[in-house]
Amino acid sequence: MKILNWFLVIAGVVGLISVRLLEDRLFYDPFLNYFHEAVKNITFPEFVWGKLIIGHLFRFILNLFFSCLIIHFLFKNKQWTLQGALMITIIFFITFPIYLYCVYDRFDIGYLFSFYMRRFVIQPLILLLIVPMFYYRKQIGTLKNT
């Protein structure tokens, strides 16, 4: 059974990597090239608000699914999986409107600020905090039981 757990954790990691590698084909995001160029003089791309929002929501759902897969099969704790999903969702619903305001403002609020807000929206960065936090929680629990 442990082999299956590790296989599913690896499948979650591969899923997250695939979302990143296939981002230009899976999602509508006219700002991919804008931020890849890293030139402040590049022209602000034309975009469609509805498609942009739907594309980011679709990406969020995929990232959330693969992140929950990783959390669940690393720790085998449904409550922690739900807590992780809730934390990821809260961070998304805080950063997404800020990012949309940055887009509305044409990134005049600051190029780097907009860049990092976008990172929090499109990448599951919070997973890098959740996994060590739950691992620490698990270690504390095993220390108390001994």
PyRosetta script that sets phi, psi and omega in degrees:
from pyrosetta import init, pose_from_sequence

init()
pose = pose_from_sequence("MKILNWFLVIAGVVGLISVRLLEDRLFYDPFLNYFHEAVKNITFPEFVWGKLIIGHLFRFILNLFFSCLIIHFLFKNKQWTLQGALMITIIFFITFPIYLYCVYDRFDIGYLFSFYMRRFVIQPLILLLIVPMFYYRKQIGTLKNT")
pose.set_psi(1, -31.9)
pose.set_omega(1, 178.8)
pose.set_phi(2, -63.8)
pose.set_psi(2, -33.4)
pose.set_omega(2, 179.4)
pose.set_phi(3, -64.2)
pose.set_psi(3, -41.4)
pose.set_omega(3, 178.3)
pose.set_phi(4, -63.4)
pose.set_psi(4, -42.0)
pose.set_omega(4, 178.0)
pose.set_phi(5, -58.9)
pose.set_psi(5, -48.6)
pose.set_omega(5, -179.1)
pose.set_phi(6, -66.1)
pose.set_psi(6, -36.1)
pose.set_omega(6, 176.6)
pose.set_phi(7, -61.1)
pose.set_psi(7, -42.1)
pose.set_omega(7, -179.7)
pose.set_phi(8, -71.6)
pose.set_psi(8, -33.4)
pose.set_omega(8, 174.0)
pose.set_phi(9, -64.1)
pose.set_psi(9, -45.7)
pose.set_omega(9, 178.5)
pose.set_phi(10, -63.6)
pose.set_psi(10, -38.2)
pose.set_omega(10, 176.7)
pose.set_phi(11, -61.9)
pose.set_psi(11, -38.8)
pose.set_omega(11, 176.7)
pose.set_phi(12, -64.0)
pose.set_psi(12, -42.8)
pose.set_omega(12, 178.3)
pose.set_phi(13, -65.1)
pose.set_psi(13, -44.1)
pose.set_omega(13, 178.1)
pose.set_phi(14, -62.7)
pose.set_psi(14, -37.9)
pose.set_omega(14, 177.0)
pose.set_phi(15, -61.3)
pose.set_psi(15, -45.0)
pose.set_omega(15, 178.2)
pose.set_phi(16, -64.0)
pose.set_psi(16, -41.2)
pose.set_omega(16, 178.1)
pose.set_phi(17, -64.2)
pose.set_psi(17, -40.2)
pose.set_omega(17, 179.7)
pose.set_phi(18, -64.5)
pose.set_psi(18, -39.4)
pose.set_omega(18, 176.5)
pose.set_phi(19, -59.0)
pose.set_psi(19, -41.7)
pose.set_omega(19, -180.0)
pose.set_phi(20, -69.0)
pose.set_psi(20, -45.1)
pose.set_omega(20, -177.0)
pose.set_phi(21, -69.2)
pose.set_psi(21, -31.1)
pose.set_omega(21, -177.0)
pose.set_phi(22, -101.3)
pose.set_psi(22, 14.1)
pose.set_omega(22, -173.5)
pose.set_phi(23, -58.4)
pose.set_psi(23, -36.1)
pose.set_omega(23, -178.0)
pose.set_phi(24, -72.9)
pose.set_psi(24, -20.2)
pose.set_omega(24, 179.1)
pose.set_phi(25, -98.5)
pose.set_psi(25, -28.2)
pose.set_omega(25, -175.6)
pose.set_phi(26, -87.6)
pose.set_psi(26, -32.1)
pose.set_omega(26, -169.1)
pose.set_phi(27, -124.2)
pose.set_psi(27, 149.6)
pose.set_omega(27, 172.7)
pose.set_phi(28, -85.5)
pose.set_psi(28, 110.4)
pose.set_omega(28, 178.3)
pose.set_phi(29, -150.0)
pose.set_psi(29, 91.8)
pose.set_omega(29, -178.6)
pose.set_phi(30, -69.8)
pose.set_psi(30, -5.5)
pose.set_omega(30, -178.4)
pose.set_phi(31, -94.2)
pose.set_psi(31, 1.5)
pose.set_omega(31, 177.6)
pose.set_phi(32, -58.9)
pose.set_psi(32, -54.0)
pose.set_omega(32, -179.6)
pose.set_phi(33, -68.5)
pose.set_psi(33, -33.8)
pose.set_omega(33, 179.7)
pose.set_phi(34, -57.3)
pose.set_psi(34, -45.2)
pose.set_omega(34, -178.6)
pose.set_phi(35, -86.5)
pose.set_psi(35, -22.6)
pose.set_omega(35, 176.5)
pose.set_phi(36, -70.3)
pose.set_psi(36, -33.2)
pose.set_omega(36, -179.9)
pose.set_phi(37, -68.0)
pose.set_psi(37, -33.6)
pose.set_omega(37, 179.6)
pose.set_phi(38, 55.6)
pose.set_psi(38, 32.5)
pose.set_omega(38, 176.2)
pose.set_phi(39, -114.4)
pose.set_psi(39, 123.0)
pose.set_omega(39, -175.6)
pose.set_phi(40, -71.1)
pose.set_psi(40, -16.3)
pose.set_omega(40, -178.1)
pose.set_phi(41, -88.7)
pose.set_psi(41, -2.9)
pose.set_omega(41, -179.2)
pose.set_phi(42, -65.9)
pose.set_psi(42, 144.8)
pose.set_omega(42, -177.4)
pose.set_phi(43, -71.1)
pose.set_psi(43, 144.2)
pose.set_omega(43, 179.3)
pose.set_phi(44, -68.3)
pose.set_psi(44, 125.3)
pose.set_omega(44, -175.1)
pose.set_phi(45, -72.3)
pose.set_psi(45, 151.0)
pose.set_omega(45, 172.3)
pose.set_phi(46, -76.6)
pose.set_psi(46, 146.5)
pose.set_omega(46, -178.8)
pose.set_phi(47, -155.0)
pose.set_psi(47, 167.4)
pose.set_omega(47, 177.4)
pose.set_phi(48, -112.7)
pose.set_psi(48, 120.5)
pose.set_omega(48, -175.6)
pose.set_phi(49, -54.5)
pose.set_psi(49, -49.7)
pose.set_omega(49, -176.6)
pose.set_phi(50, -60.0)
pose.set_psi(50, -45.5)
pose.set_omega(50, 179.7)
pose.set_phi(51, -66.3)
pose.set_psi(51, -36.4)
pose.set_omega(51, 179.1)
pose.set_phi(52, -64.5)
pose.set_psi(52, -47.0)
pose.set_omega(52, -178.7)
pose.set_phi(53, -65.0)
pose.set_psi(53, -46.0)
pose.set_omega(53, 179.3)
pose.set_phi(54, -62.4)
pose.set_psi(54, -41.3)
pose.set_omega(54, 178.8)
pose.set_phi(55, -61.5)
pose.set_psi(55, -42.6)
pose.set_omega(55, 179.5)
pose.set_phi(56, -70.6)
pose.set_psi(56, -36.5)
pose.set_omega(56, 177.4)
pose.set_phi(57, -66.0)
pose.set_psi(57, -40.7)
pose.set_omega(57, 177.7)
pose.set_phi(58, -62.9)
pose.set_psi(58, -42.9)
pose.set_omega(58, 178.6)
pose.set_phi(59, -64.6)
pose.set_psi(59, -40.9)
pose.set_omega(59, 177.5)
pose.set_phi(60, -59.7)
pose.set_psi(60, -44.4)
pose.set_omega(60, -178.8)
pose.set_phi(61, -63.0)
pose.set_psi(61, -42.8)
pose.set_omega(61, 177.5)
pose.set_phi(62, -64.0)
pose.set_psi(62, -46.5)
pose.set_omega(62, 178.6)
pose.set_phi(63, -61.2)
pose.set_psi(63, -40.7)
pose.set_omega(63, 179.1)
pose.set_phi(64, -63.7)
pose.set_psi(64, -44.4)
pose.set_omega(64, 179.4)
pose.set_phi(65, -59.1)
pose.set_psi(65, -51.3)
pose.set_omega(65, -177.8)
pose.set_phi(66, -67.5)
pose.set_psi(66, -35.1)
pose.set_omega(66, 176.9)
pose.set_phi(67, -65.3)
pose.set_psi(67, -42.7)
pose.set_omega(67, 178.5)
pose.set_phi(68, -65.8)
pose.set_psi(68, -35.9)
pose.set_omega(68, 176.4)
pose.set_phi(69, -60.5)
pose.set_psi(69, -45.0)
pose.set_omega(69, 179.0)
pose.set_phi(70, -63.6)
pose.set_psi(70, -50.0)
pose.set_omega(70, -177.7)
pose.set_phi(71, -61.1)
pose.set_psi(71, -46.6)
pose.set_omega(71, -175.5)
pose.set_phi(72, -62.9)
pose.set_psi(72, -45.7)
pose.set_omega(72, -174.8)
pose.set_phi(73, -86.1)
pose.set_psi(73, -10.0)
pose.set_omega(73, 169.8)
pose.set_phi(74, -78.3)
pose.set_psi(74, -40.1)
pose.set_omega(74, -171.6)
pose.set_phi(75, -112.7)
pose.set_psi(75, -12.8)
pose.set_omega(75, 179.4)
pose.set_phi(76, 49.5)
pose.set_psi(76, 48.3)
pose.set_omega(76, -178.4)
pose.set_phi(77, -139.3)
pose.set_psi(77, 109.3)
pose.set_omega(77, -176.8)
pose.set_phi(78, -62.6)
pose.set_psi(78, -37.4)
pose.set_omega(78, -179.7)
pose.set_phi(79, -64.0)
pose.set_psi(79, -41.6)
pose.set_omega(79, 178.5)
pose.set_phi(80, -67.5)
pose.set_psi(80, -36.3)
pose.set_omega(80, 177.0)
pose.set_phi(81, -62.0)
pose.set_psi(81, -44.4)
pose.set_omega(81, 177.6)
pose.set_phi(82, -65.0)
pose.set_psi(82, -40.4)
pose.set_omega(82, 177.5)
pose.set_phi(83, -63.4)
pose.set_psi(83, -42.2)
pose.set_omega(83, 177.4)
pose.set_phi(84, -62.3)
pose.set_psi(84, -44.1)
pose.set_omega(84, 178.8)
pose.set_phi(85, -62.2)
pose.set_psi(85, -40.7)
pose.set_omega(85, 179.1)
pose.set_phi(86, -65.0)
pose.set_psi(86, -43.3)
pose.set_omega(86, 178.9)
pose.set_phi(87, -63.2)
pose.set_psi(87, -43.8)
pose.set_omega(87, 179.3)
pose.set_phi(88, -62.6)
pose.set_psi(88, -42.5)
pose.set_omega(88, -179.8)
pose.set_phi(89, -65.9)
pose.set_psi(89, -42.2)
pose.set_omega(89, 178.8)
pose.set_phi(90, -61.4)
pose.set_psi(90, -46.0)
pose.set_omega(90, 179.1)
pose.set_phi(91, -60.8)
pose.set_psi(91, -41.8)
pose.set_omega(91, 178.9)
pose.set_phi(92, -62.2)
pose.set_psi(92, -46.7)
pose.set_omega(92, -176.9)
pose.set_phi(93, -73.3)
pose.set_psi(93, -11.8)
pose.set_omega(93, 170.8)
pose.set_phi(94, -86.4)
pose.set_psi(94, -46.5)
pose.set_omega(94, -173.8)
pose.set_phi(95, -80.6)
pose.set_psi(95, -29.9)
pose.set_omega(95, -176.4)
pose.set_phi(96, -61.9)
pose.set_psi(96, -48.7)
pose.set_omega(96, 177.3)
pose.set_phi(97, -63.0)
pose.set_psi(97, -33.8)
pose.set_omega(97, 177.7)
pose.set_phi(98, -64.8)
pose.set_psi(98, -44.1)
pose.set_omega(98, 177.8)
pose.set_phi(99, -63.0)
pose.set_psi(99, -42.7)
pose.set_omega(99, 178.4)
pose.set_phi(100, -62.4)
pose.set_psi(100, -35.1)
pose.set_omega(100, 175.4)
pose.set_phi(101, -66.0)
pose.set_psi(101, -39.5)
pose.set_omega(101, 177.2)
pose.set_phi(102, -60.0)
pose.set_psi(102, -41.9)
pose.set_omega(102, 177.6)
pose.set_phi(103, -64.0)
pose.set_psi(103, -46.9)
pose.set_omega(103, 179.2)
pose.set_phi(104, -57.4)
pose.set_psi(104, -38.7)
pose.set_omega(104, -179.2)
pose.set_phi(105, -82.2)
pose.set_psi(105, 3.2)
pose.set_omega(105, -179.1)
pose.set_phi(106, 58.1)
pose.set_psi(106, 35.2)
pose.set_omega(106, 178.7)
pose.set_phi(107, 61.3)
pose.set_psi(107, 20.3)
pose.set_omega(107, 176.1)
pose.set_phi(108, -69.4)
pose.set_psi(108, -19.0)
pose.set_omega(108, 178.2)
pose.set_phi(109, -65.7)
pose.set_psi(109, -21.3)
pose.set_omega(109, 178.2)
pose.set_phi(110, 145.0)
pose.set_psi(110, 129.9)
pose.set_omega(110, -177.7)
pose.set_phi(111, -62.5)
pose.set_psi(111, -51.0)
pose.set_omega(111, -178.1)
pose.set_phi(112, -67.3)
pose.set_psi(112, -40.2)
pose.set_omega(112, 177.1)
pose.set_phi(113, -58.7)
pose.set_psi(113, -46.6)
pose.set_omega(113, 179.3)
pose.set_phi(114, -63.4)
pose.set_psi(114, -40.3)
pose.set_omega(114, 179.0)
pose.set_phi(115, -59.6)
pose.set_psi(115, -46.8)
pose.set_omega(115, -177.6)
pose.set_phi(116, -74.4)
pose.set_psi(116, -32.2)
pose.set_omega(116, 173.6)
pose.set_phi(117, -62.7)
pose.set_psi(117, -40.4)
pose.set_omega(117, 178.2)
pose.set_phi(118, -63.1)
pose.set_psi(118, -39.8)
pose.set_omega(118, 178.1)
pose.set_phi(119, -59.1)
pose.set_psi(119, -43.8)
pose.set_omega(119, 179.4)
pose.set_phi(120, -66.6)
pose.set_psi(120, -28.5)
pose.set_omega(120, 179.8)
pose.set_phi(121, -77.9)
pose.set_psi(121, -44.1)
pose.set_omega(121, -171.1)
pose.set_phi(122, -96.5)
pose.set_psi(122, -15.2)
pose.set_omega(122, -179.2)
pose.set_phi(123, -115.9)
pose.set_psi(123, 145.3)
pose.set_omega(123, 178.6)
pose.set_phi(124, -82.9)
pose.set_psi(124, 58.4)
pose.set_omega(124, -176.9)
pose.set_phi(125, -62.9)
pose.set_psi(125, -32.7)
pose.set_omega(125, -178.5)
pose.set_phi(126, -62.2)
pose.set_psi(126, -24.3)
pose.set_omega(126, 177.2)
pose.set_phi(127, -60.5)
pose.set_psi(127, -32.0)
pose.set_omega(127, 178.5)
pose.set_phi(128, -67.7)
pose.set_psi(128, -18.1)
pose.set_omega(128, 175.1)
pose.set_phi(129, -96.7)
pose.set_psi(129, -34.7)
pose.set_omega(129, -175.6)
pose.set_phi(130, -68.9)
pose.set_psi(130, -44.7)
pose.set_omega(130, -177.0)
pose.set_phi(131, -61.5)
pose.set_psi(131, -49.6)
pose.set_omega(131, 177.4)
pose.set_phi(132, -64.1)
pose.set_psi(132, -33.7)
pose.set_omega(132, 178.9)
pose.set_phi(133, -63.8)
pose.set_psi(133, -46.5)
pose.set_omega(133, 179.4)
pose.set_phi(134, -69.1)
pose.set_psi(134, -35.0)
pose.set_omega(134, 176.4)
pose.set_phi(135, -62.2)
pose.set_psi(135, -44.4)
pose.set_omega(135, 177.7)
pose.set_phi(136, -62.5)
pose.set_psi(136, -43.2)
pose.set_omega(136, 177.9)
pose.set_phi(137, -59.6)
pose.set_psi(137, -40.5)
pose.set_omega(137, 179.3)
pose.set_phi(138, -66.8)
pose.set_psi(138, -41.0)
pose.set_omega(138, 179.1)
pose.set_phi(139, -65.3)
pose.set_psi(139, -40.6)
pose.set_omega(139, 178.0)
pose.set_phi(140, -63.5)
pose.set_psi(140, -40.2)
pose.set_omega(140, 179.0)
pose.set_phi(141, -64.3)
pose.set_psi(141, -40.2)
pose.set_omega(141, 179.0)
pose.set_phi(142, -72.3)
pose.set_psi(142, -30.4)
pose.set_omega(142, 176.4)
pose.set_phi(143, -68.2)
pose.set_psi(143, -38.1)
pose.set_omega(143, 179.4)
pose.set_phi(144, -68.3)
pose.set_psi(144, -30.7)
pose.set_omega(144, -178.0)
pose.set_phi(145, -79.9)
pose.set_psi(145, -13.1)
pose.set_omega(145, -179.3)
pose.set_phi(146, -94.0)
pose.dump_pdb("model.pdb")
